[in-house]
Amino acid sequence: MTIKSALVTFALASFAVAGVANAAEPYGTWTRPSTGTQVSFYNCGGKLCGKIVAVKDQARKNTVGTVIMKGAAKSGDSTWKGDLLDVESGKTYSGVVTLESASALNLKGCVAAVFCKGETWVK
């Protein structure tokens, strides 16, 4: 193997690994199927944050711009934990975000880490 072909192989392998790493991130806009609400998840200082960017029900339009998650810390390969705001009740719950696939993101809110309710969102 020549040095040139070794460098090309290394470069291709690096791009492949980078593509897999990026696929394991929850960033982007996700839709909650039960309400049609769209939330943009983004990197905020190395942590995960989420903000409502669009709503299907115009009665909820006052929630656009509301941050529902800020500062969630990565707790596993595809899991983040932090506080999750329920905009309907105004209460904050212990939240867990799990990236199930490139097009499925599960958000779960828990009270006392025993009573949990979640929903899988789509991209």
Wavefront OBJ file of the C-alpha trace (Angstrom):
o trace
v 0.000 0.000 0.000
v 1.426 3.365 -0.953
v 1.393 6.371 1.348
v -1.115 8.071 -0.956
v -3.574 5.162 -0.859
v -3.118 4.866 2.921
v -3.986 8.566 3.323
v -7.065 8.202 1.109
v -8.195 5.155 3.101
v -7.641 7.032 6.373
v -9.580 10.065 5.100
v -12.520 7.913 3.986
v -12.565 6.080 7.305
v -12.504 9.416 9.162
v -15.510 10.682 7.190
v -17.394 7.444 7.864
v -16.745 7.702 11.617
v -17.750 11.386 11.622
v -21.000 10.513 9.844
v -21.841 7.870 12.446
v -21.006 10.278 15.286
v -23.253 12.977 13.841
v -26.087 10.485 13.375
v -26.025 9.874 17.149
v -26.921 13.470 18.003
v -30.472 14.694 18.667
v -29.977 18.140 17.138
v -32.584 19.492 14.755
v -36.327 20.024 14.675
v -38.554 17.267 16.034
v -42.361 16.995 15.988
v -44.516 15.750 18.843
v -47.124 13.541 17.134
v -49.893 14.078 19.706
v -49.926 17.887 19.336
v -47.973 18.729 16.177
v -45.695 20.986 18.231
v -42.215 21.366 16.746
v -39.185 21.733 18.994
v -35.669 22.576 17.913
v -33.054 20.707 19.938
v -29.629 22.330 19.917
v -26.234 22.310 21.593
v -26.012 24.879 24.386
v -22.570 24.938 25.918
v -22.011 21.219 25.418
v -25.429 20.313 26.794
v -28.816 19.705 25.158
v -31.466 22.418 24.981
v -34.855 22.494 23.278
v -37.123 25.360 22.243
v -40.618 25.380 20.738
v -40.367 26.741 17.186
v -43.828 25.993 15.736
v -47.273 24.806 16.805
v -50.118 23.204 14.898
v -52.835 24.430 17.274
v -53.000 28.225 17.049
v -54.348 28.334 20.617
v -50.795 27.351 21.648
v -48.999 30.002 19.580
v -48.003 31.859 22.752
v -45.674 28.938 23.570
v -43.492 29.496 20.484
v -40.047 30.514 21.700
v -40.436 28.772 25.064
v -37.396 26.765 26.137
v -38.678 23.392 27.347
v -35.265 21.884 28.086
v -32.020 23.562 28.983
v -28.751 22.125 30.078
v -29.522 18.415 29.765
v -26.338 16.424 30.283
v -25.371 13.431 28.195
v -25.773 10.341 30.365
v -25.214 7.569 27.808
v -24.447 6.961 24.145
v -27.835 8.287 23.061
v -29.384 9.562 26.307
v -29.533 12.994 27.948
v -30.981 13.885 31.370
v -32.213 17.247 32.597
v -35.270 19.274 33.518
v -38.192 19.209 31.092
v -40.917 21.874 31.158
v -44.545 20.881 30.548
v -45.893 24.083 28.978
v -49.502 22.993 29.545
v -49.173 22.733 33.342
v -46.166 25.020 33.826
v -44.497 22.270 35.881
v -40.937 21.092 35.453
v -40.147 17.390 35.561
v -37.026 15.280 35.588
v -36.586 14.554 31.903
v -34.876 11.889 29.854
v -34.250 12.248 26.128
v -33.338 9.104 24.221
v -32.360 9.115 20.559
v -33.941 5.879 19.333
v -32.948 6.321 15.681
v -32.162 9.072 13.175
v -35.915 9.755 12.953
v -37.186 8.873 16.460
v -36.537 10.787 19.694
v -38.221 9.743 22.935
v -38.921 12.388 25.592
v -39.978 11.205 29.023
v -40.866 13.257 32.089
v -40.793 11.688 35.541
v -42.018 12.563 39.023
v -39.924 11.035 41.812
v -38.249 8.845 39.153
v -41.171 6.423 39.525
v -44.121 7.893 37.659
v -43.018 8.550 34.102
v -44.820 9.512 30.927
v -43.207 9.764 27.529
v -43.755 10.026 23.825
v -41.635 9.314 20.783
v -41.194 12.352 18.549
v -40.376 12.237 14.817
v -38.022 14.195 12.616
l 1 2 3 4 5 6 7 8 9 10 11 12 13 14 15 16 17 18 19 20 21 22 23 24 25 26 27 28 29 30 31 32 33 34 35 36 37 38 39 40 41 42 43 44 45 46 47 48 49 50 51 52 53 54 55 56 57 58 59 60 61 62 63 64 65 66 67 68 69 70 71 72 73 74 75 76 77 78 79 80 81 82 83 84 85 86 87 88 89 90 91 92 93 94 95 96 97 98 99 100 101 102 103 104 105 106 107 108 109 110 111 112 113 114 115 116 117 118 119 120 121 122 123
